[in-house]
Amino acid sequence: MTRASAHRSPRRRSIPASWEETSDEGEYEYVPLRLPPEINRVTASMRLSIQAEYGGWELSRVRAYTDGSRRVLLRRRKTTAPVPEPGM
């Protein structure tokens, strides 16, 4: 196996590999979001605040990229009541 093929993933990941290791993954559910570069910090903050207020989501992690885009990982405690998924 070559070095290049050893690092390739068989499928594209929606969550960065380092985010998959969570100590409390049993009591929380997670959803990844991608914020494009044209969304500024204020708009992104407002969108995430709306998700927190109406969907019960909280910010778990943010990764900023050099192109200006962001990957956001939201989490909330698992519940049996139906709560709408975030849609951006």
C-alpha positions in Angstrom: 0.0 0.0 0.0 1.4 3.4 -0.9 1.5 6.3 1.4 -1.1 8.2 -0.6 -3.6 5.4 -0.6 -3.2 4.8 3.1 -4.6 8.2 4.0 -7.5 8.2 1.6 -11.0 7.5 3.0 -13.2 5.1 1.1 -16.0 7.7 1.3 -16.3 11.5 1.8 -16.8 12.4 5.5 -19.3 14.9 6.6 -17.6 15.3 10.0 -13.8 15.8 10.3 -12.2 12.6 11.6 -10.9 14.3 14.8 -14.5 15.2 15.7 -15.7 11.6 15.8 -14.1 10.9 19.1 -16.5 12.3 21.7 -16.5 11.2 25.3 -20.2 11.6 25.8 -21.5 10.3 22.5 -24.1 8.2 24.2 -26.2 11.0 25.7 -25.9 13.5 22.8 -26.9 13.5 19.2 -24.8 15.5 16.7 -25.4 17.2 13.4 -22.7 18.7 11.1 -23.3 21.9 9.2 -21.2 23.7 6.6 -21.3 27.5 6.5 -20.1 28.9 3.1 -17.5 31.7 3.0 -20.0 34.4 2.0 -21.7 34.1 5.3 -20.1 36.6 7.8 -19.7 36.0 11.5 -22.8 38.0 12.5 -25.1 36.1 10.2 -23.6 32.8 11.2 -24.0 33.7 14.9 -27.7 34.7 14.3 -28.4 31.4 12.4 -26.8 29.3 15.1 -28.7 31.3 17.8 -32.0 30.5 16.1 -31.1 26.8 16.0 -30.2 26.9 19.7 -33.5 28.7 20.6 -35.9 26.7 18.6 -34.2 23.3 18.0 -32.5 22.8 21.3 -29.0 22.6 19.7 -25.8 23.9 21.2 -22.5 24.6 19.6 -20.0 21.8 20.1 -17.2 22.7 17.7 -16.3 25.0 14.9 -13.5 24.6 12.4 -12.6 27.6 10.2 -10.9 27.0 6.8 -8.6 29.3 4.8 -11.3 29.8 2.1 -13.6 31.4 4.7 -16.0 28.5 5.1 -16.7 26.9 8.5 -17.7 23.4 9.6 -19.9 23.5 12.7 -20.9 20.6 14.9 -24.1 21.1 16.8 -25.2 18.8 19.6 -28.2 18.3 21.8 -29.2 15.8 24.5 -31.1 12.8 23.1 -34.8 13.0 23.6 -37.8 11.0 22.6 -39.8 14.1 21.6 -39.6 15.1 17.9 -37.5 18.2 17.4 -36.9 19.7 13.9 -33.5 19.2 12.4 -31.4 22.3 11.6 -31.7 23.4 8.0 -29.4 26.1 6.7 
